[in-house]
Amino acid sequence: MDDLTDIHTRTLTDDTMTGPVNAVAPEPVRNADYTRALGRTLRRPPLMRVPELGPRLLRGRAGASELALASHHMRPERLIEAGHVFRHRELADALSHHLGTTTSTGMREQEETT
């Protein structure tokens, strides 16, 4: 959520960011990888993938198939080219931060390397 808020704020305030911008994390993740990372973060065994029922209820069968359950390999190329700093470049860091299991260091580490 932090990165998404930053991206939305940037696209609204940065005059160089015109047209479509992929508001996605810099590292794409498959459902199975997300499930494993979530299990590690919660210190619980990953028993099942994210269920399909939720997206189907919210978007209908066609909407879920096309948007929520389809494979999308998108990267935030325009943001990366513009030098955007992501607070959470990696899924594990984002999950830990949002679930309160550790203190987030993603942005601080990225700033130290740039």
N, CA, C and O atoms as a DFTB+ gen file, in Angstrom:
456 C
 N C O
     1  1       0.820      -1.190       0.000
     2  2       0.000       0.000       0.000
     3  2       0.866       1.257       0.000
     4  3       0.509       2.255      -0.626
     5  1       2.003       1.216       0.698
     6  2       2.885       2.388       0.734
     7  2       3.373       2.729      -0.667
     8  3       3.315       3.882      -1.095
     9  1       3.855       1.712      -1.374
    10  2       4.359       1.947      -2.729
    11  2       3.249       2.407      -3.665
    12  3       3.463       3.297      -4.488
    13  1       2.087       1.819      -3.549
    14  2       0.971       2.211      -4.409
    15  2       0.582       3.669      -4.157
    16  3       0.307       4.413      -5.098
    17  1       0.561       4.069      -2.900
    18  2       0.268       5.464      -2.571
    19  2       1.334       6.390      -3.149
    20  3       1.016       7.449      -3.690
    21  1       2.599       5.989      -3.035
    22  2       3.685       6.794      -3.608
    23  2       3.554       6.923      -5.120
    24  3       3.765       8.000      -5.678
    25  1       3.207       5.823      -5.782
    26  2       3.061       5.843      -7.240
    27  2       1.915       6.757      -7.654
    28  3       2.057       7.558      -8.579
    29  1       0.794       6.640      -6.981
    30  2      -0.350       7.500      -7.314
    31  2      -0.002       8.971      -7.078
    32  3      -0.333       9.828      -7.898
    33  1       0.661       9.262      -5.966
    34  2       1.059      10.634      -5.673
    35  2       2.018      11.151      -6.749
    36  3       1.888      12.284      -7.213
    37  1       2.969      10.322      -7.137
    38  2       3.930      10.742      -8.157
    39  2       3.257      11.023      -9.495
    40  3       3.559      12.023     -10.146
    41  1       2.348      10.148      -9.904
    42  2       1.698      10.363     -11.200
    43  2       0.814      11.608     -11.189
    44  3       0.574      12.208     -12.237
    45  1       0.334      11.993     -10.024
    46  2      -0.484      13.204      -9.923
    47  2       0.340      14.483      -9.834
    48  3      -0.134      15.552     -10.219
    49  1       1.565      14.383      -9.332
    50  2       2.354      15.585      -9.083
    51  2       3.557      15.756     -10.005
    52  3       4.099      16.857     -10.100
    53  1       3.984      14.700     -10.682
    54  2       5.160      14.753     -11.553
    55  2       4.707      14.977     -12.994
    56  3       4.110      14.088     -13.603
    57  1       4.983      16.146     -13.535
    58  2       4.537      16.493     -14.888
    59  2       5.152      15.611     -15.972
    60  3       4.621      15.536     -17.080
    61  1       6.262      14.944     -15.667
    62  2       6.878      14.070     -16.673
    63  2       6.174      12.720     -16.770
    64  3       6.388      11.980     -17.730
    65  1       5.345      12.393     -15.796
    66  2       4.636      11.108     -15.785
    67  2       3.258      11.285     -16.426
    68  3       2.266      11.495     -15.729
    69  1       3.206      11.200     -17.729
    70  2       1.939      11.316     -18.444
    71  2       1.636       9.997     -19.128
    72  3       2.545       9.225     -19.433
    73  1       0.372       9.743     -19.366
    74  2      -0.032       8.492     -20.007
    75  2      -0.058       7.356     -19.011
    76  3       0.038       7.576     -17.804
    77  1      -0.189       6.138     -19.517
    78  2      -0.306       4.973     -18.626
    79  2       0.997       4.668     -17.888
    80  3       2.089       4.766     -18.447
    81  1       0.850       4.297     -16.624
    82  2       1.971       3.908     -15.777
    83  2       1.563       2.625     -15.068
    84  3       0.502       2.569     -14.447
    85  1       2.391       1.603     -15.154
    86  2       2.097       0.346     -14.463
    87  2       2.386       0.514     -12.971
    88  3       3.543       0.623     -12.565
    89  1       1.341       0.535     -12.170
    90  2       1.482       0.674     -10.723
    91  2       1.616      -0.717     -10.115
    92  3       0.708      -1.224      -9.456
    93  1       2.782      -1.315     -10.359
    94  2       3.064      -2.669      -9.899
    95  2       4.423      -2.693      -9.214
    96  3       5.224      -1.769      -9.360
    97  1       4.669      -3.750      -8.472
    98  2       5.959      -3.917      -7.804
    99  2       7.043      -4.180      -8.849
   100  3       6.746      -4.664      -9.941
   101  1       8.292      -3.867      -8.522
   102  2       9.362      -4.054      -9.496
   103  2       9.690      -5.517      -9.788
   104  3      10.290      -5.819     -10.820
   105  1       9.310      -6.415      -8.905
   106  2       9.580      -7.833      -9.117
   107  2       8.273      -8.617      -9.174
   108  3       7.618      -8.798      -8.148
   109  1       7.881      -9.090     -10.375
   110  2       6.638      -9.864     -10.487
   111  2       6.716     -11.161      -9.671
   112  3       7.791     -11.737      -9.508
   113  1       5.564     -11.608      -9.163
   114  2       5.513     -12.801      -8.329
   115  2       4.345     -13.681      -8.767
   116  3       3.250     -13.185      -9.031
   117  1       4.584     -14.977      -8.842
   118  2       3.513     -15.936      -9.145
   119  2       2.728     -16.233      -7.873
   120  3       3.215     -16.028      -6.761
   121  1       1.511     -16.716      -8.059
   122  2       0.634     -17.036      -6.931
   123  2       1.318     -18.002      -5.966
   124  3       1.258     -17.806      -4.753
   125  1       1.961     -19.034      -6.487
   126  2       2.622     -20.027      -5.623
   127  2       3.746     -19.378      -4.814
   128  3       3.929     -19.699      -3.640
   129  1       4.504     -18.465      -5.438
   130  2       5.577     -17.767      -4.729
   131  2       5.007     -16.851      -3.642
   132  3       5.559     -16.755      -2.545
   133  1       3.897     -16.181      -3.963
   134  2       3.234     -15.324      -2.984
   135  2       2.779     -16.153      -1.781
   136  3       2.972     -15.752      -0.634
   137  1       2.181     -17.298      -2.050
   138  2       1.683     -18.162      -0.989
   139  2       2.823     -18.633      -0.087
   140  3       2.684     -18.637       1.136
   141  1       3.954     -19.031      -0.687
   142  2       5.115     -19.459       0.112
   143  2       5.654     -18.300       0.955
   144  3       5.958     -18.478       2.135
   145  1       5.771     -17.113       0.350
   146  2       6.287     -15.950       1.081
   147  2       5.352     -15.573       2.231
   148  3       5.811     -15.224       3.318
   149  1       4.051     -15.643       1.990
   150  2       3.084     -15.341       3.039
   151  2       3.205     -16.348       4.180
   152  3       3.167     -15.971       5.351
   153  1       3.350     -17.622       3.841
   154  2       3.531     -18.656       4.864
   155  2       4.774     -18.417       5.701
   156  3       4.734     -18.549       6.925
   157  1       5.893     -18.062       5.045
   158  2       7.134     -17.775       5.784
   159  2       6.957     -16.557       6.684
   160  3       7.406     -16.558       7.830
   161  1       6.308     -15.526       6.172
   162  2       6.121     -14.304       6.950
   163  2       5.270     -14.566       8.192
   164  3       5.564     -14.062       9.276
   165  1       4.220     -15.355       8.023
   166  2       3.319     -15.657       9.142
   167  2       3.814     -16.817       9.997
   168  3       3.211     -17.158      11.015
   169  1       4.934     -17.425       9.564
   170  2       5.488     -18.604      10.239
   171  2       4.453     -19.714      10.334
   172  3       4.269     -20.340      11.378
   173  1       3.788     -19.936       9.215
   174  2       2.763     -20.981       9.093
   175  2       3.019     -21.745       7.802
   176  3       3.534     -21.176       6.839
   177  1       2.675     -22.997       7.768
   178  2       2.857     -23.737       6.505
   179  2       1.886     -23.229       5.434
   180  3       0.708     -23.005       5.713
   181  1       2.386     -23.050       4.217
   182  2       1.500     -22.613       3.125
   183  2       0.633     -23.781       2.664
   184  3       1.084     -24.622       1.887
   185  1      -0.587     -23.834       3.133
   186  2      -1.444     -24.974       2.848
   187  2      -2.123     -24.896       1.486
   188  3      -2.320     -25.922       0.835
   189  1      -2.479     -23.704       1.052
   190  2      -3.181     -23.595      -0.227
   191  2      -2.881     -22.255      -0.878
   192  3      -2.484     -21.295      -0.218
   193  1      -3.079     -22.215      -2.177
   194  2      -2.899     -20.963      -2.909
   195  2      -4.038     -20.010      -2.568
   196  3      -5.041     -20.397      -1.970
   197  1      -3.856     -18.756      -2.964
   198  2      -4.919     -17.772      -2.773
   199  2      -6.149     -18.290      -3.520
   200  3      -6.053     -18.601      -4.708
   201  1      -7.295     -18.388      -2.856
   202  2      -8.474     -18.994      -3.485
   203  2      -9.050     -18.144      -4.622
   204  3      -8.918     -16.920      -4.643
   205  1      -9.681     -18.829      -5.547
   206  2     -10.297     -18.165      -6.695
   207  2     -11.673     -17.600      -6.370
   208  3     -12.185     -16.762      -7.112
   209  1     -12.276     -18.042      -5.277
   210  2     -13.637     -17.639      -4.959
   211  2     -13.771     -16.127      -4.782
   212  3     -14.716     -15.528      -5.295
   213  1     -12.832     -15.502      -4.059
   214  2     -12.909     -14.058      -3.812
   215  2     -12.959     -13.237      -5.091
   216  3     -13.887     -12.450      -5.273
   217  1     -11.976     -13.402      -5.989
   218  2     -12.018     -12.642      -7.243
   219  2     -13.269     -12.936      -8.072
   220  3     -13.801     -12.040      -8.727
   221  1     -13.735     -14.167      -8.048
   222  2     -14.946     -14.497      -8.819
   223  2     -16.170     -13.807      -8.244
   224  3     -17.030     -13.344      -8.994
   225  1     -16.259     -13.732      -6.928
   226  2     -17.394     -13.045      -6.313
   227  2     -17.358     -11.547      -6.618
   228  3     -18.395     -10.934      -6.867
   229  1     -16.167     -10.968      -6.595
   230  2     -16.027      -9.530      -6.816
   231  2     -16.140      -9.126      -8.287
   232  3     -16.689      -8.070      -8.601
   233  1     -15.621      -9.964      -9.186
   234  2     -15.530      -9.568     -10.581
   235  2     -16.320     -10.460     -11.535
   236  3     -16.364     -10.188     -12.735
   237  1     -16.937     -11.506     -11.029
   238  2     -17.626     -12.443     -11.899
   239  2     -16.625     -13.392     -12.533
   240  3     -15.416     -13.179     -12.445
   241  1     -17.127     -14.437     -13.170
   242  2     -16.251     -15.461     -13.749
   243  2     -15.308     -14.876     -14.805
   244  3     -14.104     -15.126     -14.768
   245  1     -15.856     -14.095     -15.747
   246  2     -15.032     -13.539     -16.828
   247  2     -14.031     -12.521     -16.284
   248  3     -12.862     -12.530     -16.670
   249  1     -14.485     -11.651     -15.396
   250  2     -13.599     -10.645     -14.827
   251  2     -12.471     -11.266     -14.032
   252  3     -11.328     -10.814     -14.111
   253  1     -12.780     -12.291     -13.272
   254  2     -11.753     -12.971     -12.486
   255  2     -10.745     -13.646     -13.399
   256  3      -9.541     -13.569     -13.154
   257  1     -11.217     -14.304     -14.446
   258  2     -10.320     -14.994     -15.373
   259  2      -9.414     -14.021     -16.108
   260  3      -8.232     -14.305     -16.302
   261  1      -9.946     -12.889     -16.515
   262  2      -9.177     -11.928     -17.308
   263  2      -8.275     -11.039     -16.461
   264  3      -7.183     -10.674     -16.897
   265  1      -8.714     -10.688     -15.261
   266  2      -7.954      -9.724     -14.463
   267  2      -7.232     -10.342     -13.279
   268  3      -6.010     -10.237     -13.171
   269  1      -7.962     -10.973     -12.409
   270  2      -7.380     -11.410     -11.143
   271  2      -6.632     -12.734     -11.237
   272  3      -5.653     -12.930     -10.517
   273  1      -7.061     -13.642     -12.096
   274  2      -6.473     -14.978     -12.107
   275  2      -5.560     -15.223     -13.305
   276  3      -4.867     -16.239     -13.352
   277  1      -5.548     -14.323     -14.256
   278  2      -4.709     -14.489     -15.441
   279  2      -3.262     -14.161     -15.100
   280  3      -2.977     -13.476     -14.118
   281  1      -2.370     -14.656     -15.919
   282  2      -0.954     -14.381     -15.732
   283  2      -0.607     -13.040     -16.367
   284  3      -0.762     -12.854     -17.574
   285  1      -0.138     -12.114     -15.544
   286  2       0.267     -10.789     -16.024
   287  2       1.719     -10.571     -15.628
   288  3       2.049     -10.533     -14.443
   289  1       2.569     -10.432     -16.607
   290  2       3.976     -10.171     -16.315
   291  2       4.245      -8.713     -16.668
   292  3       4.731      -8.398     -17.755
   293  1       3.922      -7.841     -15.736
   294  2       4.103      -6.404     -15.961
   295  2       5.244      -5.907     -15.086
   296  3       5.489      -6.403     -13.987
   297  1       5.920      -4.917     -15.618
   298  2       6.982      -4.270     -14.858
   299  2       6.755      -2.759     -14.900
   300  3       6.198      -2.246     -15.870
   301  1       7.173      -2.056     -13.876
   302  2       6.979      -0.602     -13.817
   303  2       8.099       0.150     -14.547
   304  3       8.780       0.987     -13.954
   305  1       8.281      -0.152     -15.827
   306  2       9.405       0.402     -16.589
   307  2       9.483       1.922     -16.519
   308  3      10.561       2.469     -16.288
   309  1       8.367       2.611     -16.713
   310  2       8.397       4.084     -16.702
   311  2       8.813       4.618     -15.341
   312  3       9.549       5.601     -15.258
   313  1       8.349       3.982     -14.280
   314  2       8.741       4.415     -12.938
   315  2      10.224       4.165     -12.691
   316  3      10.913       5.010     -12.120
   317  1      10.708       3.016     -13.115
   318  2      12.126       2.679     -12.945
   319  2      12.990       3.664     -13.730
   320  3      13.988       4.170     -13.217
   321  1      12.601       3.929     -14.971
   322  2      13.355       4.882     -15.799
   323  2      13.364       6.277     -15.181
   324  3      14.337       7.015     -15.334
   325  1      12.286       6.642     -14.485
   326  2      12.196       7.963     -13.855
   327  2      12.929       8.014     -12.511
   328  3      12.962       9.060     -11.863
   329  1      13.519       6.883     -12.090
   330  2      14.257       6.854     -10.833
   331  2      13.385       6.731      -9.604
   332  3      13.802       7.102      -8.507
   333  1      12.169       6.211      -9.773
   334  2      11.261       6.060      -8.635
   335  2      11.877       5.131      -7.591
   336  3      12.442       4.093      -7.933
   337  1      11.765       5.504      -6.330
   338  2      12.282       4.688      -5.234
   339  2      11.122       3.917      -4.628
   340  3      10.187       4.507      -4.087
   341  1      11.188       2.597      -4.721
   342  2      10.168       1.738      -4.125
   343  2      10.530       1.499      -2.668
   344  3      11.689       1.239      -2.343
   345  1       9.550       1.585      -1.804
   346  2       9.793       1.303      -0.389
   347  2      10.035      -0.178      -0.160
   348  3      10.838      -0.560       0.691
   349  1       9.338      -1.012      -0.926
   350  2       9.425      -2.460      -0.739
   351  2       9.667      -3.104      -2.099
   352  3       8.722      -3.410      -2.825
   353  1      10.923      -3.305      -2.435
   354  2      11.254      -3.898      -3.728
   355  2      10.943      -5.389      -3.757
   356  3      10.706      -5.951      -4.826
   357  1      10.940      -6.029      -2.601
   358  2      10.729      -7.471      -2.553
   359  2       9.479      -7.801      -1.748
   360  3       9.145      -7.124      -0.776
   361  1       8.803      -8.851      -2.174
   362  2       7.547      -9.264      -1.562
   363  2       7.688      -9.540      -0.070
   364  3       6.848      -9.103       0.718
   365  1       8.726     -10.250       0.327
   366  2       8.887     -10.607       1.740
   367  2       8.962      -9.364       2.617
   368  3       8.394      -9.340       3.708
   369  1       9.652      -8.343       2.153
   370  2       9.758      -7.096       2.909
   371  2       8.394      -6.423       3.035
   372  3       8.023      -5.958       4.112
   373  1       7.649      -6.372       1.931
   374  2       6.322      -5.746       1.954
   375  2       5.376      -6.496       2.888
   376  3       4.659      -5.878       3.675
   377  1       5.371      -7.818       2.803
   378  2       4.498      -8.610       3.672
   379  2       4.871      -8.427       5.133
   380  3       3.993      -8.246       5.975
   381  1       6.151      -8.471       5.444
   382  2       6.596      -8.291       6.829
   383  2       6.180      -6.928       7.369
   384  3       5.724      -6.804       8.506
   385  1       6.346      -5.914       6.533
   386  2       5.981      -4.560       6.966
   387  2       4.478      -4.449       7.226
   388  3       4.059      -3.951       8.271
   389  1       3.678      -4.911       6.282
   390  2       2.227      -4.730       6.392
   391  2       1.575      -5.664       7.404
   392  3       0.508      -5.359       7.935
   393  1       2.207      -6.788       7.669
   394  2       1.646      -7.713       8.650
   395  2       2.269      -7.517      10.030
   396  3       1.906      -8.204      10.985
   397  1       3.206      -6.577      10.129
   398  2       3.778      -6.233      11.420
   399  2       4.708      -7.270      12.005
   400  3       4.863      -7.333      13.224
   401  1       5.338      -8.095      11.164
   402  2       6.214      -9.124      11.711
   403  2       7.652      -8.649      11.888
   404  3       8.389      -9.215      12.694
   405  1       8.065      -7.618      11.147
   406  2       9.397      -7.032      11.316
   407  2       9.326      -5.569      10.933
   408  3       8.330      -5.107      10.377
   409  1      10.392      -4.843      11.235
   410  2      10.499      -3.455      10.818
   411  2      10.963      -3.440       9.378
   412  3      11.902      -4.153       9.023
   413  1      10.323      -2.644       8.545
   414  2      10.685      -2.555       7.141
   415  2      12.020      -1.861       6.972
   416  3      12.259      -0.804       7.555
   417  1      12.901      -2.468       6.161
   418  2      14.193      -1.858       5.862
   419  2      14.376      -1.676       4.369
   420  3      15.429      -1.211       3.935
   421  1      13.398      -2.023       3.586
   422  2      13.524      -1.992       2.133
   423  2      13.942      -0.647       1.589
   424  3      14.872      -0.573       0.786
   425  1      13.283       0.420       2.001
   426  2      13.595       1.738       1.464
   427  2      14.964       2.201       1.955
   428  3      15.732       2.776       1.185
   429  1      15.276       1.960       3.216
   430  2      16.564       2.380       3.760
   431  2      17.704       1.664       3.038
   432  3      18.701       2.302       2.698
   433  1      17.583       0.343       2.791
   434  2      18.619      -0.401       2.073
   435  2      18.776       0.113       0.656
   436  3      19.896       0.244       0.163
   437  1      17.662       0.407      -0.008
   438  2      17.734       0.898      -1.382
   439  2      18.419       2.247      -1.423
   440  3      19.227       2.492      -2.318
   441  1      18.116       3.145      -0.468
   442  2      18.746       4.455      -0.442
   443  2      20.248       4.348      -0.202
   444  3      21.022       5.139      -0.742
   445  1      20.666       3.365       0.613
   446  2      22.078       3.200       0.899
   447  2      22.849       2.731      -0.335
   448  3      24.033       3.037      -0.476
   449  1      22.186       1.990      -1.230
   450  2      22.877       1.465      -2.403
   451  2      22.862       2.439      -3.563
   452  3      23.576       2.226      -4.543
   453  1      22.060       3.520      -3.485
   454  2      22.018       4.480      -4.587
   455  2      22.832       5.697      -4.304
   456  3      22.899       6.602      -5.135
